[in-house]
């Protein structure tokens, strides 16, 4: 008989919908020994939170997140609010003895993230950060192939995450829909929001980054505040390009921007090694492109692997070979791994501590973007 795990969701935005979907679906597909129950959701806007609770089947709605954290019937807190609120909520949740799952990035800076790590470690509570792209089966397959030595010595890791939704100067900053443009709420622009995904995957697949040099730019210098209507300076980075060195000797190139016209969420990555190359594209997320230098010379070429077979990561739990899955499944996989971690005692990554490293690299990128100098990590 599966054990109930009562979830307290903080927030009702896009990510709260994605996570609620994952909590609701996981037990139908993964036998983890746990059955998540959508117990309570909190957000300031009483009407919105009530309607969110009805849509997703939360048993109750609160307008103060502290009530959810203090409630005896809540086991795990899921934080889906703007980045400036992550630390306060996560620390309070850990002190109340709750498990804590936090939307990425962990917080606005490494300095703000560190007390969160200390709090979950001191309380001894399970914790995880929602860097979901690791759990796309094709990306997990790449990780496994690199770990198995299929590429041999790695020479290059490159990744991009491109969007185009902030090109208009009329897009405001701040408020519920555009807090990602407000440096006080978000901490940074594309570095913490998009590049952080690329970094999480890269650190996981290719190991630590030892030094880097970054270019950052803010193309639109002033925007209206969505709440006050006042025009204010823009404090976020609109674009970032990073050259880096990995501890394993390979070179890294990373780029993210919200000014790449035509691109909505173009996350791509490629790894080149001595024995082969691997690449992946979020817009064709079930496929891995693989060049194996080891095959007979006359047959050299890129192999297109459709990652839907039962022996591919996570896929044995889904449909039948050939039937594809989507973005939302990566979150279901993350919940499944979190629950498996509770059962096995081996915490699912990235934990808060793992994500602190991503925060450290993001800080270094922003510092290098400002100074124009290489930063050693
Ligand atoms: C921004 O538009 C955003 O929603 C990010 O905040 C997410 O983390 C990313 O996965 C998709 O883009």
Boltz pocket constraint, residues with backbone or C-beta under 6 A from the ligand:
constraints:
  - pocket:
      binder: B
      contacts: [[A, 104], [A, 163], [A, 193], [A, 194], [A, 197], [A, 264], [A, 265]]
      max_distance: 6.0
